[in-house]
Amino acid sequence: MNIQKDFIQVLDELRSRGHLPVPRWPVGLPFSAEQLGLKRRADSWHWVLPPQPFDLSTIQRALPEHAVTYFEYVDSTNTQLMAIGEQNSIAGLVYLADFQFGGKGRRGRSWMSPFGRNIAISMGFATRKPLNQLGGMSLVVGLAVASVLDSLGARQLALKWPNDVLLEGRKLGGILIELIQRPQHTEYVVGFGVNVALTEEEILAIGQPVSDLRGAGVDVSRNDLAVACVQSVSRYMDLFESEGFAPFVSAFNDMHLYQGETCTLIQGNQQVVGRVEGIGLNGELILQTQQGEQRFHGGEVSLRPTID
C-alpha cells in the first residue's frame, strides 16, 4: 500500500467534508483512526478536537538560522534525523511533524500524538566536547522548554531528572537525546515533545499522569510554541557548549520536582534509596544514601518518590 497517498486522501476528505465515512478508512495504515485523533459518530470518523497544522513558511521565516523540514506524518522525527546523520551533518537542522505514529521515548516507550494538536520536534547540533562532558544536555533542554512555558503563563512547572517536564506534577513533555559520533567531533539530536491539547479520554488512555497546556488554560498556537521552543533550546545549548553545565545547576535544582526528597532510583535490577541532594556539574543526580553520597548519570533509569 502507499501510506503517503492514503494518508493524504484521508486528510483531504476530512478537510473538504469535515468527516470520513468509516468504510473509507484505508486498511493497512500503521496507526488507527483513534490514534490520528478521530472519533466515530454513527458511520463516520470526526476530529475529536479541531487540528491546528503547522505552517512551514511561517516557521521557517521565524527561524532563518535553521533548515526546517516538515512532515504531515512520520514515524519519529528523531528517527528521521538520525538517519540523515548516518551520511551527512545534522547541525542546524530542525524536523517537526503534525503527527508521529512511532515517536521515541525513553526506555523503549512510544510517544504518539494526535494530528495537529501537540508538538514533536527534533533538532540537530554539533559539539567538540568529549562524551564525558555531555551528561547534562537533557536537563538543559528541559530548562529551555520550561522557560518558554513559563513565559506563556504555565504555572506549577517542574522538571524531573533526567528527561521530563511536568505541569502540576503531571507529565507535560519529554526529552530524548541521541548521539552520533564523528571522527573529530560528536553530533547529537535533541528530540522533545509537549502536550498542547488532549482530551480527558486520551489522557486516561496514556497510562500515566499527564497534562496539557489547553487544560491548564494556556492558549498558544502550535506555530508560535514551536518557534519559541526551537529558539530557546538553541540559546541554552549555545551556552552549554561554551560554558558547560555549571551555569544551569542552580536553576535545575530549583525546578527539580524531587529536590530534597527521599526517592528510589531504579536502574535495571538495582534500587537505591536516598535523599536527593541536587545535580552535579555533569548533570548527574546526587543521592545521600545510608552508604554515603552516590552519583548517577542518566540513561535507563527511573526516579520515584519513596513511600514510607
C-alpha positions as YAML, in Angstrom:
chain: A
units: angstrom
residues:
- id: 1
  name: MET
  ca: [0.00, 0.00, 0.00]
- id: 2
  name: ASN
  ca: [1.02, 3.64, -0.46]
- id: 3
  name: ILE
  ca: [0.91, 5.10, 3.06]
- id: 4
  name: GLN
  ca: [1.53, 8.67, 1.92]
- id: 5
  name: LYS
  ca: [-1.18, 8.56, -0.73]
- id: 6
  name: ASP
  ca: [-3.72, 7.00, 1.63]
- id: 7
  name: PHE
  ca: [-2.88, 9.43, 4.43]
- id: 8
  name: ILE
  ca: [-3.25, 12.48, 2.16]
- id: 9
  name: GLN
  ca: [-6.54, 11.09, 0.88]
- id: 10
  name: VAL
  ca: [-7.83, 10.81, 4.46]
- id: 11
  name: LEU
  ca: [-6.77, 14.38, 5.30]
- id: 12
  name: ASP
  ca: [-8.20, 15.81, 2.08]
- id: 13
  name: GLU
  ca: [-11.58, 14.23, 2.73]
- id: 14
  name: LEU
  ca: [-11.63, 15.39, 6.35]
- id: 15
  name: ARG
  ca: [-10.77, 18.93, 5.24]
- id: 16
  name: SER
  ca: [-13.37, 19.07, 2.50]
- id: 17
  name: ARG
  ca: [-16.25, 17.23, 4.17]
- id: 18
  name: GLY
  ca: [-15.46, 17.54, 7.85]
- id: 19
  name: HIS
  ca: [-15.79, 13.80, 8.32]
- id: 20
  name: LEU
  ca: [-14.72, 10.48, 6.80]
- id: 21
  name: PRO
  ca: [-17.14, 7.59, 6.22]
- id: 22
  name: VAL
  ca: [-15.95, 4.60, 8.24]
- id: 23
  name: PRO
  ca: [-15.55, 2.32, 5.18]
- id: 24
  name: ARG
  ca: [-13.15, 4.84, 3.62]
- id: 25
  name: TRP
  ca: [-10.53, 4.44, 6.33]
- id: 26
  name: PRO
  ca: [-7.62, 2.75, 4.48]
- id: 27
  name: VAL
  ca: [-6.76, -0.78, 5.55]
- id: 28
  name: GLY
  ca: [-3.12, -1.25, 6.49]
- id: 29
  name: LEU
  ca: [-2.16, 2.17, 7.80]
- id: 30
  name: PRO
  ca: [0.37, 1.76, 10.67]
- id: 31
  name: PHE
  ca: [-1.95, 3.62, 13.05]
- id: 32
  name: SER
  ca: [-5.65, 3.69, 13.86]
- id: 33
  name: ALA
  ca: [-8.22, 6.40, 13.25]
- id: 34
  name: GLU
  ca: [-8.38, 6.97, 17.02]
- id: 35
  name: GLN
  ca: [-4.61, 7.45, 17.20]
- id: 36
  name: LEU
  ca: [-4.81, 10.05, 14.44]
- id: 37
  name: GLY
  ca: [-7.27, 11.97, 16.62]
- id: 38
  name: LEU
  ca: [-10.63, 10.83, 15.24]
- id: 39
  name: LYS
  ca: [-13.75, 9.55, 16.95]
- id: 40
  name: ARG
  ca: [-16.53, 7.53, 15.43]
- id: 41
  name: ARG
  ca: [-20.02, 9.03, 15.34]
- id: 42
  name: ALA
  ca: [-22.57, 6.77, 13.69]
- id: 43
  name: ASP
  ca: [-20.98, 5.75, 10.37]
- id: 44
  name: SER
  ca: [-18.31, 8.46, 10.11]
- id: 45
  name: TRP
  ca: [-14.99, 9.49, 11.64]
- id: 46
  name: HIS
  ca: [-14.80, 13.05, 13.01]
- id: 47
  name: TRP
  ca: [-11.99, 15.07, 14.64]
- id: 48
  name: VAL
  ca: [-12.17, 14.84, 18.43]
- id: 49
  name: LEU
  ca: [-10.68, 18.36, 18.58]
- id: 50
  name: PRO
  ca: [-10.00, 20.60, 15.57]
- id: 51
  name: PRO
  ca: [-6.35, 20.19, 14.50]
- id: 52
  name: GLN
  ca: [-4.06, 23.18, 14.12]
- id: 53
  name: PRO
  ca: [-1.49, 22.14, 11.47]
- id: 54
  name: PHE
  ca: [1.93, 23.73, 11.33]
- id: 55
  name: ASP
  ca: [2.55, 26.46, 8.74]
- id: 56
  name: LEU
  ca: [6.03, 25.68, 7.42]
- id: 57
  name: SER
  ca: [6.55, 29.04, 5.70]
- id: 58
  name: THR
  ca: [5.71, 30.94, 8.90]
- id: 59
  name: ILE
  ca: [8.02, 28.77, 10.99]
- id: 60
  name: GLN
  ca: [10.90, 28.91, 8.53]
- id: 61
  name: ARG
  ca: [10.70, 32.71, 8.30]
- id: 62
  name: ALA
  ca: [10.94, 32.91, 12.09]
- id: 63
  name: LEU
  ca: [13.93, 30.54, 12.15]
- id: 64
  name: PRO
  ca: [16.27, 31.82, 9.42]
- id: 65
  name: GLU
  ca: [19.33, 30.20, 11.01]
- id: 66
  name: HIS
  ca: [17.80, 26.72, 10.80]
- id: 67
  name: ALA
  ca: [16.82, 24.47, 7.92]
- id: 68
  name: VAL
  ca: [13.30, 23.28, 8.80]
- id: 69
  name: THR
  ca: [11.79, 20.08, 7.43]
- id: 70
  name: TYR
  ca: [8.08, 19.48, 7.96]
- id: 71
  name: PHE
  ca: [6.22, 16.16, 7.95]
- id: 72
  name: GLU
  ca: [2.46, 15.83, 7.89]
- id: 73
  name: TYR
  ca: [3.06, 12.38, 9.35]
- id: 74
  name: VAL
  ca: [6.19, 10.48, 10.32]
- id: 75
  name: ASP
  ca: [7.20, 7.51, 12.41]
- id: 76
  name: SER
  ca: [9.57, 9.63, 14.51]
- id: 77
  name: THR
  ca: [11.31, 12.94, 13.90]
- id: 78
  name: ASN
  ca: [14.28, 11.64, 15.89]
- id: 79
  name: THR
  ca: [14.49, 8.50, 13.77]
- id: 80
  name: GLN
  ca: [14.40, 10.51, 10.54]
- id: 81
  name: LEU
  ca: [17.04, 12.99, 11.70]
- id: 82
  name: MET
  ca: [19.30, 10.21, 12.97]
- id: 83
  name: ALA
  ca: [19.02, 8.54, 9.55]
- id: 84
  name: ILE
  ca: [20.23, 11.73, 7.85]
- id: 85
  name: GLY
  ca: [23.10, 11.79, 10.32]
- id: 86
  name: GLU
  ca: [24.40, 8.45, 9.05]
- id: 87
  name: GLN
  ca: [25.75, 10.23, 5.95]
- id: 88
  name: ASN
  ca: [25.53, 13.98, 6.48]
- id: 89
  name: SER
  ca: [25.90, 16.63, 9.16]
- id: 90
  name: ILE
  ca: [22.69, 17.39, 11.04]
- id: 91
  name: ALA
  ca: [23.86, 20.62, 12.71]
- id: 92
  name: GLY
  ca: [21.25, 23.35, 12.26]
- id: 93
  name: LEU
  ca: [18.51, 21.02, 11.03]
- id: 94
  name: VAL
  ca: [15.04, 21.08, 12.57]
- id: 95
  name: TYR
  ca: [12.47, 18.35, 11.92]
- id: 96
  name: LEU
  ca: [8.88, 18.81, 13.04]
- id: 97
  name: ALA
  ca: [5.71, 16.83, 12.47]
- id: 98
  name: ASP
  ca: [1.98, 17.24, 12.75]
- id: 99
  name: PHE
  ca: [1.57, 13.54, 13.51]
- id: 100
  name: GLN
  ca: [4.01, 10.97, 14.87]
- id: 101
  name: PHE
  ca: [2.89, 7.35, 14.90]
- id: 102
  name: GLY
  ca: [6.14, 5.91, 16.25]
- id: 103
  name: GLY
  ca: [7.60, 8.66, 18.41]
- id: 104
  name: LYS
  ca: [10.50, 7.57, 20.59]
- id: 105
  name: GLY
  ca: [10.61, 7.94, 24.34]
- id: 106
  name: ARG
  ca: [12.99, 6.74, 27.00]
- id: 107
  name: ARG
  ca: [13.27, 3.06, 27.89]
- id: 108
  name: GLY
  ca: [11.75, 1.99, 24.58]
- id: 109
  name: ARG
  ca: [8.42, 3.69, 25.21]
- id: 110
  name: SER
  ca: [6.42, 5.11, 22.32]
- id: 111
  name: TRP
  ca: [5.27, 8.72, 22.13]
- id: 112
  name: MET
  ca: [2.23, 9.12, 19.90]
- id: 113
  name: SER
  ca: [0.46, 12.42, 19.42]
- id: 114
  name: PRO
  ca: [-2.86, 13.19, 17.64]
- id: 115
  name: PHE
  ca: [-2.65, 15.05, 14.34]
- id: 116
  name: GLY
  ca: [-2.10, 18.80, 14.64]
- id: 117
  name: ARG
  ca: [-2.52, 19.05, 18.39]
- id: 118
  name: ASN
  ca: [0.80, 18.63, 20.22]
- id: 119
  name: ILE
  ca: [4.35, 19.40, 19.16]
- id: 120
  name: ALA
  ca: [7.06, 16.91, 18.21]
- id: 121
  name: ILE
  ca: [10.40, 18.46, 17.25]
- id: 122
  name: SER
  ca: [13.94, 17.19, 16.69]
- id: 123
  name: MET
  ca: [16.95, 19.49, 16.37]
- id: 124
  name: GLY
  ca: [20.48, 18.71, 15.21]
- id: 125
  name: PHE
  ca: [23.62, 20.02, 16.91]
- id: 126
  name: ALA
  ca: [27.38, 19.53, 16.75]
- id: 127
  name: THR
  ca: [29.81, 19.71, 19.67]
- id: 128
  name: ARG
  ca: [33.55, 19.47, 20.25]
- id: 129
  name: LYS
  ca: [33.04, 18.46, 23.86]
- id: 130
  name: PRO
  ca: [34.21, 14.97, 24.93]
- id: 131
  name: LEU
  ca: [31.46, 12.49, 25.71]
- id: 132
  name: ASN
  ca: [32.08, 12.68, 29.46]
- id: 133
  name: GLN
  ca: [31.04, 16.36, 29.41]
- id: 134
  name: LEU
  ca: [27.67, 15.86, 27.70]
- id: 135
  name: GLY
  ca: [25.77, 14.41, 30.63]
- id: 136
  name: GLY
  ca: [23.64, 17.46, 31.39]
- id: 137
  name: MET
  ca: [22.18, 18.04, 27.93]
- id: 138
  name: SER
  ca: [18.68, 16.71, 28.58]
- id: 139
  name: LEU
  ca: [18.47, 18.85, 31.73]
- id: 140
  name: VAL
  ca: [19.47, 21.96, 29.77]
- id: 141
  name: VAL
  ca: [16.78, 21.23, 27.18]
- id: 142
  name: GLY
  ca: [14.23, 20.80, 29.96]
- id: 143
  name: LEU
  ca: [15.13, 24.21, 31.36]
- id: 144
  name: ALA
  ca: [14.91, 25.76, 27.88]
- id: 145
  name: VAL
  ca: [11.43, 24.36, 27.23]
- id: 146
  name: ALA
  ca: [10.24, 25.24, 30.74]
- id: 147
  name: SER
  ca: [11.36, 28.85, 30.28]
- id: 148
  name: VAL
  ca: [9.11, 29.13, 27.21]
- id: 149
  name: LEU
  ca: [6.15, 27.58, 29.00]
- id: 150
  name: ASP
  ca: [6.62, 29.89, 31.98]
- id: 151
  name: SER
  ca: [6.62, 32.92, 29.66]
- id: 152
  name: LEU
  ca: [3.30, 31.73, 28.24]
- id: 153
  name: GLY
  ca: [1.69, 31.66, 31.66]
- id: 154
  name: ALA
  ca: [2.04, 27.98, 32.61]
- id: 155
  name: ARG
  ca: [2.27, 27.66, 36.37]
- id: 156
  name: GLN
  ca: [3.41, 24.93, 38.77]
- id: 157
  name: LEU
  ca: [6.06, 23.84, 36.30]
- id: 158
  name: ALA
  ca: [8.71, 21.39, 37.41]
- id: 159
  name: LEU
  ca: [11.42, 19.19, 35.93]
- id: 160
  name: LYS
  ca: [12.04, 15.55, 36.74]
- id: 161
  name: TRP
  ca: [15.56, 14.23, 36.34]
- id: 162
  name: PRO
  ca: [16.60, 13.30, 33.75]
- id: 163
  name: ASN
  ca: [14.06, 13.86, 30.95]
- id: 164
  name: ASP
  ca: [10.61, 15.11, 31.93]
- id: 165
  name: VAL
  ca: [8.80, 18.46, 32.02]
- id: 166
  name: LEU
  ca: [5.85, 18.49, 34.41]
- id: 167
  name: LEU
  ca: [2.84, 20.70, 34.97]
- id: 168
  name: GLU
  ca: [1.04, 20.43, 38.30]
- id: 169
  name: GLY
  ca: [3.02, 17.25, 38.97]
- id: 170
  name: ARG
  ca: [1.93, 15.53, 35.76]
- id: 171
  name: LYS
  ca: [3.98, 14.92, 32.64]
- id: 172
  name: LEU
  ca: [3.66, 17.70, 30.08]
- id: 173
  name: GLY
  ca: [6.65, 16.95, 27.90]
- id: 174
  name: GLY
  ca: [9.58, 14.64, 27.38]
- id: 175
  name: ILE
  ca: [13.12, 14.87, 26.02]
- id: 176
  name: LEU
  ca: [15.27, 12.33, 24.19]
- id: 177
  name: ILE
  ca: [18.94, 12.94, 23.29]
- id: 178
  name: GLU
  ca: [20.69, 10.69, 20.75]
- id: 179
  name: LEU
  ca: [24.38, 10.90, 19.82]
- id: 180
  name: ILE
  ca: [26.19, 10.49, 16.52]
- id: 181
  name: GLN
  ca: [29.96, 10.02, 16.78]
- id: 182
  name: ARG
  ca: [32.13, 11.58, 14.07]
- id: 183
  name: PRO
  ca: [35.90, 11.08, 13.65]
- id: 184
  name: GLN
  ca: [36.73, 14.52, 15.07]
- id: 185
  name: HIS
  ca: [33.59, 15.56, 16.93]
- id: 186
  name: THR
  ca: [30.13, 14.49, 18.09]
- id: 187
  name: GLU
  ca: [26.74, 15.45, 16.70]
- id: 188
  name: TYR
  ca: [23.50, 14.90, 18.54]
- id: 189
  name: VAL
  ca: [19.76, 15.02, 18.12]
- id: 190
  name: VAL
  ca: [17.62, 16.84, 20.67]
- id: 191
  name: GLY
  ca: [14.08, 15.50, 20.47]
- id: 192
  name: PHE
  ca: [11.29, 16.93, 22.57]
- id: 193
  name: GLY
  ca: [7.52, 16.82, 22.70]
- id: 194
  name: VAL
  ca: [4.96, 18.95, 24.51]
- id: 195
  name: ASN
  ca: [1.29, 18.15, 25.04]
- id: 196
  name: VAL
  ca: [-0.74, 21.08, 23.77]
- id: 197
  name: ALA
  ca: [-4.32, 19.78, 23.51]
- id: 198
  name: LEU
  ca: [-5.53, 16.39, 24.71]
- id: 199
  name: THR
  ca: [-8.97, 15.16, 25.65]
- id: 200
  name: GLU
  ca: [-9.72, 13.58, 29.02]
- id: 201
  name: GLU
  ca: [-10.25, 10.26, 27.25]
- id: 202
  name: GLU
  ca: [-6.81, 10.48, 25.62]
- id: 203
  name: ILE
  ca: [-5.17, 11.45, 28.91]
- id: 204
  name: LEU
  ca: [-6.72, 8.47, 30.69]
- id: 205
  name: ALA
  ca: [-5.58, 6.11, 27.92]
- id: 206
  name: ILE
  ca: [-1.91, 7.09, 28.26]
- id: 207
  name: GLY
  ca: [-1.44, 5.10, 31.44]
- id: 208
  name: GLN
  ca: [0.48, 7.68, 33.48]
- id: 209
  name: PRO
  ca: [-0.41, 11.09, 34.94]
- id: 210
  name: VAL
  ca: [-0.12, 13.61, 32.10]
- id: 211
  name: SER
  ca: [-1.20, 17.19, 31.48]
- id: 212
  name: ASP
  ca: [-1.57, 19.54, 28.54]
- id: 213
  name: LEU
  ca: [-1.40, 23.30, 28.01]
- id: 214
  name: ARG
  ca: [-5.04, 23.57, 26.95]
- id: 215
  name: GLY
  ca: [-6.23, 22.03, 30.22]
- id: 216
  name: ALA
  ca: [-4.03, 24.48, 32.14]
- id: 217
  name: GLY
  ca: [-5.60, 27.46, 30.39]
- id: 218
  name: VAL
  ca: [-2.54, 28.28, 28.26]
- id: 219
  name: ASP
  ca: [-3.69, 29.45, 24.83]
- id: 220
  name: VAL
  ca: [-0.87, 29.39, 22.28]
- id: 221
  name: SER
  ca: [-0.65, 28.45, 18.62]
- id: 222
  name: ARG
  ca: [1.47, 25.44, 17.75]
- id: 223
  name: ASN
  ca: [3.43, 27.58, 15.30]
- id: 224
  name: ASP
  ca: [4.36, 30.11, 17.98]
- id: 225
  name: LEU
  ca: [5.15, 27.41, 20.52]
- id: 226
  name: ALA
  ca: [7.37, 25.51, 18.10]
- id: 227
  name: VAL
  ca: [9.30, 28.64, 17.13]
- id: 228
  name: ALA
  ca: [9.76, 29.76, 20.73]
- id: 229
  name: CYS
  ca: [10.97, 26.31, 21.83]
- id: 230
  name: VAL
  ca: [13.47, 26.00, 18.97]
- id: 231
  name: GLN
  ca: [14.85, 29.48, 19.70]
- id: 232
  name: SER
  ca: [15.09, 28.80, 23.43]
- id: 233
  name: VAL
  ca: [16.73, 25.39, 23.03]
- id: 234
  name: SER
  ca: [19.25, 26.91, 20.60]
- id: 235
  name: ARG
  ca: [20.19, 29.65, 23.08]
- id: 236
  name: TYR
  ca: [20.51, 27.27, 26.00]
- id: 237
  name: MET
  ca: [22.59, 24.78, 24.01]
- id: 238
  name: ASP
  ca: [24.90, 27.57, 22.83]
- id: 239
  name: LEU
  ca: [25.54, 28.47, 26.47]
- id: 240
  name: PHE
  ca: [26.04, 24.80, 27.34]
- id: 241
  name: GLU
  ca: [28.56, 24.49, 24.51]
- id: 242
  name: SER
  ca: [30.57, 27.49, 25.69]
- id: 243
  name: GLU
  ca: [30.33, 27.10, 29.48]
- id: 244
  name: GLY
  ca: [29.22, 23.55, 30.20]
- id: 245
  name: PHE
  ca: [26.53, 22.58, 32.68]
- id: 246
  name: ALA
  ca: [27.74, 24.73, 35.59]
- id: 247
  name: PRO
  ca: [25.53, 27.77, 34.75]
- id: 248
  name: PHE
  ca: [22.43, 25.53, 34.90]
- id: 249
  name: VAL
  ca: [22.97, 23.60, 38.14]
- id: 250
  name: SER
  ca: [21.18, 26.03, 40.46]
- id: 251
  name: ALA
  ca: [18.27, 26.59, 38.07]
- id: 252
  name: PHE
  ca: [17.68, 22.87, 37.67]
- id: 253
  name: ASN
  ca: [17.85, 22.23, 41.41]
- id: 254
  name: ASP
  ca: [15.28, 25.00, 41.93]
- id: 255
  name: MET
  ca: [12.89, 23.35, 39.46]
- id: 256
  name: HIS
  ca: [13.55, 19.71, 40.31]
- id: 257
  name: LEU
  ca: [10.37, 18.01, 41.48]
- id: 258
  name: TYR
  ca: [12.18, 15.79, 43.98]
- id: 259
  name: GLN
  ca: [14.84, 18.18, 45.30]
- id: 260
  name: GLY
  ca: [15.45, 17.39, 48.98]
- id: 261
  name: GLU
  ca: [13.07, 14.41, 48.97]
- id: 262
  name: THR
  ca: [13.76, 10.76, 49.70]
- id: 263
  name: CYS
  ca: [13.48, 8.81, 46.44]
- id: 264
  name: THR
  ca: [14.15, 5.40, 44.98]
- id: 265
  name: LEU
  ca: [16.37, 5.24, 41.91]
- id: 266
  name: ILE
  ca: [15.75, 2.19, 39.74]
- id: 267
  name: GLN
  ca: [18.49, 1.13, 37.33]
- id: 268
  name: GLY
  ca: [17.95, -2.31, 35.86]
- id: 269
  name: ASN
  ca: [17.66, -4.69, 38.81]
- id: 270
  name: GLN
  ca: [19.30, -2.19, 41.15]
- id: 271
  name: GLN
  ca: [17.28, 0.00, 43.51]
- id: 272
  name: VAL
  ca: [18.91, 2.73, 45.58]
- id: 273
  name: VAL
  ca: [17.10, 4.78, 48.20]
- id: 274
  name: GLY
  ca: [18.42, 8.17, 49.17]
- id: 275
  name: ARG
  ca: [17.76, 11.86, 49.68]
- id: 276
  name: VAL
  ca: [18.07, 13.95, 46.53]
- id: 277
  name: GLU
  ca: [20.89, 16.41, 47.26]
- id: 278
  name: GLY
  ca: [20.91, 18.01, 43.83]
- id: 279
  name: ILE
  ca: [22.57, 17.78, 40.43]
- id: 280
  name: GLY
  ca: [26.31, 17.64, 39.83]
- id: 281
  name: LEU
  ca: [28.41, 19.62, 37.38]
- id: 282
  name: ASN
  ca: [27.94, 17.00, 34.68]
- id: 283
  name: GLY
  ca: [24.19, 16.56, 35.12]
- id: 284
  name: GLU
  ca: [24.46, 13.57, 37.44]
- id: 285
  name: LEU
  ca: [21.94, 13.00, 40.22]
- id: 286
  name: ILE
  ca: [23.41, 13.16, 43.74]
- id: 287
  name: LEU
  ca: [21.78, 10.91, 46.33]
- id: 288
  name: GLN
  ca: [22.67, 10.80, 50.00]
- id: 289
  name: THR
  ca: [22.19, 7.15, 50.95]
- id: 290
  name: GLN
  ca: [22.90, 5.01, 54.02]
- id: 291
  name: GLN
  ca: [26.18, 4.10, 52.34]
- id: 292
  name: GLY
  ca: [27.08, 7.75, 51.78]
- id: 293
  name: GLU
  ca: [26.88, 10.01, 48.75]
- id: 294
  name: GLN
  ca: [26.27, 8.28, 45.43]
- id: 295
  name: ARG
  ca: [26.07, 9.78, 41.96]
- id: 296
  name: PHE
  ca: [24.07, 8.52, 38.99]
- id: 297
  name: HIS
  ca: [24.07, 9.54, 35.36]
- id: 298
  name: GLY
  ca: [21.08, 9.50, 33.00]
- id: 299
  name: GLY
  ca: [20.13, 6.64, 30.74]
- id: 300
  name: GLU
  ca: [17.91, 3.70, 31.51]
- id: 301
  name: VAL
  ca: [16.98, 4.92, 34.97]
- id: 302
  name: SER
  ca: [13.80, 5.85, 36.81]
- id: 303
  name: LEU
  ca: [13.43, 8.10, 39.85]
- id: 304
  name: ARG
  ca: [10.40, 7.78, 42.10]
- id: 305
  name: PRO
  ca: [9.43, 9.19, 45.49]
- id: 306
  name: THR
  ca: [9.87, 6.70, 48.32]
- id: 307
  name: ILE
  ca: [6.62, 5.94, 50.14]
- id: 308
  name: ASP
  ca: [7.11, 5.07, 53.80]
...
